[in-house]
Amino acid sequence: MELKDKIIVVTGAASGIGKAMCVRYAAEGAKAIVCIDRDTAGAEATAKEMGGTAMTVDVAHEDQIVAMIHKVEAEIGPIDLFCSNAGISVAGGVEVPNDDWQRIWDINVMSHVWAARALVPLMAERGGGYLLNTSSAAGLLNQVGSAPYGVTKHAAVGLAEWMAMTYGDQGIKVSVLCPQAVRTEMTRGHEDHVAAIDGMMEPEPVAEACVQTIRDETFLVLPHKEVIGYMQAKTQNYDRWIGGMRKLNRKYGGFDA
């Protein structure tokens, strides 16, 4: 898919990867970019920078996602590309309180489900569309220090795989973004953590990788090329890989996410 003249929605657009996506898509000549965030001022600042439209939405709530999609479709036009990018992290293991597990599940997984539930029938009816969901390298590997993050990002990858194999015959393309550490509000103060073991990437190269993947219509967006090697090591010898992850867990302080 070429992004010129396309209508694009990006969640988590107030800063970080989401903002970089919006700016990069604008440079491709997108017809309209809708900047979604629960941070109203941040979404408006991003929209102002690249001539887009801002909407305040908390993606932890299905009704807000559905209302936003209907509003965009009615007032701006049919959505060509939906980037379900918003996400959060919660430190800790199985002892993390249920409310925190539920919130990260809703944002990191169910927001993708809710967006697809509303959009897939519309896209299928008009012959196709594109869904780009943000997961993480943690969704392919795992996350030292955060069971909720590792689990939900695995689920996000699994959902994207399922949608790609289920909706592809309806003309709907699906990609999943799986970076390691990126310099965002989420990683602020954790520059020396395990996720940055291969360096802290700026958001702009991540957005560039998204553009190239969308153009090629391939599934995985891997801005950090090292991740392929880590995936191969994991599948070649699972027990050895877990042993290596235990070493990383000891080195980086267990649950100090």
C-alpha positions in Angstrom: 0.0 0.0 0.0 1.2 3.5 -0.9 0.2 6.1 1.7 -0.4 9.0 -0.7 -4.0 10.2 -0.6 -4.9 7.7 2.2 -7.0 8.3 5.3 -5.1 7.2 8.3 -5.9 6.9 12.0 -3.1 6.6 14.6 -3.7 5.9 18.3 -1.2 7.0 20.9 -0.4 9.9 18.7 0.5 12.5 21.3 4.2 11.5 21.5 6.7 8.8 20.8 6.1 6.3 18.0 2.6 7.4 17.4 3.6 11.0 16.8 6.5 9.9 14.5 4.1 7.8 12.5 1.8 10.8 11.9 4.6 13.1 10.8 6.1 10.4 8.5 2.7 9.5 7.0 2.1 13.2 6.3 5.4 13.3 4.4 4.1 10.5 2.2 1.2 12.7 1.2 -1.6 11.1 3.2 -5.0 12.7 2.5 -6.0 12.9 6.1 -4.3 11.8 9.4 -6.4 11.5 12.6 -4.3 11.8 15.7 -5.9 9.8 18.6 -4.8 10.0 22.2 -6.4 10.5 25.7 -3.9 13.4 26.1 -6.0 16.0 24.3 -3.2 18.7 24.2 -0.7 16.2 23.0 -2.9 14.9 20.2 -3.7 18.5 19.2 -0.1 19.4 19.1 0.7 16.5 16.8 -2.2 17.3 14.5 -1.1 20.9 14.3 2.4 20.0 13.4 1.4 18.0 10.3 -2.0 19.4 9.5 -4.1 16.5 10.8 -7.2 16.2 13.0 -7.1 15.4 16.7 -9.6 13.4 18.7 -9.6 12.6 22.4 -10.1 8.8 22.9 -9.2 6.5 25.8 -8.5 3.2 24.0 -9.2 1.3 27.2 -12.9 1.7 26.4 -14.5 0.0 23.4 -17.4 2.5 23.1 -14.9 5.4 22.6 -13.0 3.5 19.9 -16.2 2.6 18.1 -17.6 6.2 18.3 -14.3 7.5 17.0 -14.2 5.1 14.0 -17.8 6.0 13.1 -17.1 9.7 13.4 -14.0 9.5 11.1 -15.9 7.4 8.6 -18.8 9.8 8.5 -17.0 13.1 8.6 -13.6 12.5 7.0 -14.0 9.4 4.9 -13.3 5.6 4.8 -10.3 4.6 6.8 -7.6 3.1 4.7 -5.0 2.4 7.4 -5.7 2.1 11.1 -2.6 2.1 13.4 -3.5 0.7 16.8 -0.4 1.9 18.5 -1.3 3.0 22.1 0.1 0.9 24.8 1.3 0.9 28.4 3.7 -1.1 30.6 3.2 -2.4 34.2 6.1 -3.6 36.2 6.0 -6.9 38.2 5.0 -10.5 38.0 2.0 -12.6 38.8 1.5 -10.6 42.0 0.4 -7.5 40.1 -3.1 -6.6 41.2 -6.0 -7.7 39.1 -7.0 -4.1 38.2 -3.6 -3.5 36.7 -3.7 -6.7 34.8 -7.1 -5.8 33.4 -6.1 -2.3 32.4 -3.0 -3.4 30.5 -5.0 -6.2 28.9 -7.6 -3.7 27.7 -5.1 -1.3 26.3 -2.4 -3.6 24.9 -4.8 -6.3 23.5 -8.5 -5.5 23.6 -8.0 -2.1 21.9 -6.8 -4.0 18.9 -9.7 -6.3 19.1 -12.2 -3.5 19.4 -10.8 -1.5 16.5 -10.8 -4.6 14.2 -14.4 -5.5 15.3 -15.6 -2.1 14.2 -13.4 -1.8 11.1 -13.1 -5.2 9.5 -16.7 -5.4 8.3 -16.4 -1.8 6.8 -13.1 -2.6 5.1 -14.3 -6.0 3.8 -17.4 -4.4 2.3 -15.3 -1.9 0.3 -12.7 -4.5 -0.8 -9.9 -4.0 1.7 -7.9 -2.0 4.1 -4.8 -2.1 6.3 -4.4 -2.7 10.1 -1.1 -2.0 11.7 -1.0 -3.1 15.4 1.9 -2.1 17.7 3.2 -5.0 19.8 6.9 -5.2 20.9 9.9 -7.5 20.6 8.6 -8.6 24.0 5.7 -10.2 22.0 8.1 -12.4 20.1 10.6 -12.9 23.0 9.5 -11.8 26.4 10.1 -9.0 28.9 12.3 -9.2 31.9 10.7 -7.4 34.8 7.1 -7.3 33.5 4.8 -10.3 33.2 1.8 -8.2 32.2 3.8 -6.5 29.4 5.3 -9.8 28.1 2.0 -11.6 28.2 -0.1 -8.9 26.6 2.4 -8.2 23.9 2.5 -12.0 23.1 -1.3 -11.8 22.8 -1.1 -8.8 20.5 1.2 -10.8 18.1 -1.1 -13.8 18.3 -4.1 -11.6 17.5 -2.3 -10.0 14.5 -1.3 -13.4 13.2 -4.9 -14.6 13.5 -6.3 -11.6 11.7 -3.7 -11.8 8.9 -4.6 -15.4 8.2 -8.4 -14.9 8.6 -9.0 -11.6 6.8 -6.4 -11.7 4.1 -8.8 -13.3 1.6 -11.1 -10.3 2.2 -8.3 -7.9 1.0 -7.4 -6.8 4.5 -3.7 -6.5 5.2 -2.2 -6.8 8.7 1.2 -5.9 10.0 2.5 -6.0 13.6 5.2 -3.6 14.9 7.7 -5.3 17.2 10.6 -2.9 18.2 12.9 -3.2 21.1 13.6 -0.1 23.2 12.5 3.2 21.6 13.0 6.6 23.2 9.4 7.4 24.4 7.7 8.4 27.6 7.3 4.7 28.4 11.1 4.1 28.4 12.0 7.4 30.1 14.3 6.6 33.0 15.0 3.0 31.8 17.7 3.7 29.3 19.9 1.1 30.9 17.3 -1.6 31.2 17.4 -4.9 29.3 15.1 -3.8 26.5 17.9 -1.3 25.5 20.6 -3.9 25.3 21.0 -3.2 21.6 20.6 0.5 22.0 17.7 3.0 22.4 16.2 3.8 19.0 14.6 7.1 18.2 10.9 7.0 17.1 11.6 8.3 13.6 13.4 5.2 12.3 10.6 3.1 13.7 8.1 5.1 11.7 10.2 4.7 8.6 10.3 1.0 9.1 6.5 1.0 9.3 6.2 2.9 6.0 8.5 0.4 4.3 6.6 -2.6 5.7 3.2 -1.1 4.7 4.6 -0.5 1.2 5.8 -4.1 0.9 2.7 -5.4 2.7 4.7 -7.8 4.9 3.7 -8.9 8.3 6.5 -8.2 10.8 7.9 -4.7 11.3 11.3 -5.1 13.0 13.2 -1.9 13.3 15.8 -3.7 15.4 17.2 -6.3 13.0 18.8 -8.3 15.9 15.3 -9.5 16.9 15.3 -12.1 14.0 18.4 -13.7 15.4 16.9 -13.8 18.9 13.7 -15.4 17.5 15.8 -18.1 15.7 17.8 -18.8 18.9 14.5 -19.2 20.8 13.0 -21.7 18.4 16.2 -23.7 17.9 16.7 -24.4 21.6 13.9 -23.3 23.9 15.6 -24.4 27.1 18.9 -22.8 26.3 17.0 -19.6 25.4 15.2 -19.6 28.8 18.5 -20.1 30.5 19.8 -17.0 28.8 16.8 -15.1 29.8 17.3 -16.2 33.4 20.8 -14.7 33.3 19.3 -11.4 32.0 16.7 -11.5 34.7 19.4 -11.8 37.4 21.6 -9.1 35.8 18.8 -6.6 35.4 17.2 -6.9 38.8 14.3 -9.2 38.4 11.1 -7.2 38.5 12.8 -3.8 38.3 11.1 -2.8 35.1 
